[in-house]
Amino acid sequence: MIKVRDLTKVYVVKEKKGFLKKSKKHLAAVDKLSFNIKKGEITGLLGINGAGKTTTVKMLSTLLEPTEGDISYDGKYLKKNEKLIKRKVNMIAGGERMIYWRLTAKENLRYFGSMYGLHGKELQERMEYLLELVGLQDKADIPVEKFSKGMKQRLQIARGLINDPDYIFLDEPTLGLDVQIAKEMREFFVRLVKEDNKGILLTTHYMKEVEELCRYIYILNEGKLLREGTVKDITKLSTAKDSKLENVLLKMAQDVNKQRDVI
Ligand SMILES: Nc1ncnc2c1ncn2[C@@H]1O[C@H](COP(=O)(O)OP(=O)(O)OP(=O)(O)O)[C@@H](O)[C@H]1O
């Protein structure tokens, strides 16, 4: 299990003050956040108002250093075991980030695999396995710039699995995909947790995806935890017009903004 405790990230932002003057402002994008990610299930991380989801995912995947707080992965603290943990986690982002367009699918996987210390036969076998898994075995030698959106996204998934991570962080993984491919992706994520006992954290704006996939969800507002529970728990307590998660979240955002206006 991943245990996140009092996780905080403060960005220092430069603000223009007048014509020449600049001042520094501290922005807590993630503010004393605590939550768990279990193996064998998909956990949702949702947000309203610049919630800090991407910042959280980047800290979990060791791409960004926390300002304060602790993250432990199966009992091992990030601060003391960064090298080991880097090998056990990975992130899959939606859209077209994190892959090199000029390189072929195979070259991309070879590059990212080598960053995890894979080489030779081991890397070759892993690449072949993943290319087949995501259905790109016949397109392996084509530059990514010639890929369709769906093919790029499938390559993203292969890239995110190159190190056979125990925990996978999905940041809007079905962004911009057509309905059929998005469905295939969701089925694939379910297989990863059910058959391979991976732990997945999902951030998404598609509430239907959350309703379908997530056993437990955490809702953030301005970097802080606003609510947690199963989809059922959260929708049951809401005063929204119906129990659709989309409307429940919308109502939550309205209530939070109203309270802020009063203060
Ligand atoms: N590198 C950065 N420097 C300064 N501020 C940042 C940086 N990255 C993010 N922020 C700010 O931190 C806050 C949280 O951003 P983050 O991208 O983590 O939120 P998010 O929940 O993923 O948002 P969205 O759903 O819009 O993608 C926002 O106010 C954002 O403007």
The ligand as an ORCA input file, in Angstrom:
! r2SCAN-3c Opt
* xyz 0 1
  N       5.179     24.650    -11.820
  C       4.272     25.402    -11.187
  N       4.618     26.612    -10.706
  C       3.708     27.375    -10.067
  N       2.415     27.011     -9.850
  C       2.023     25.827    -10.323
  C       2.920     24.945    -11.020
  N       2.238     23.825    -11.374
  C       0.982     23.996    -10.915
  N       0.834     25.180    -10.288
  C      -0.374     25.690     -9.633
  O      -0.715     24.774     -8.607
  C      -2.130     24.597     -8.523
  C      -2.465     23.110     -8.706
  O      -2.089     22.733    -10.030
  P      -2.245     21.219    -10.584
  O      -1.852     21.239    -12.009
  O      -1.534     20.311     -9.660
  O      -3.818     21.017    -10.411
  P      -4.806     20.012    -11.140
  O      -5.770     19.581    -10.097
  O      -4.045     18.933    -11.832
  O      -5.495     20.965    -12.168
  P      -6.248     20.597    -13.550
  O      -7.388     19.716    -13.208
  O      -6.678     21.947    -14.031
  O      -5.223     19.932    -14.433
  C      -2.732     25.503     -9.576
  O      -3.111     26.706     -8.949
  C      -1.585     25.735    -10.556
  O      -1.710     26.989    -11.173
*
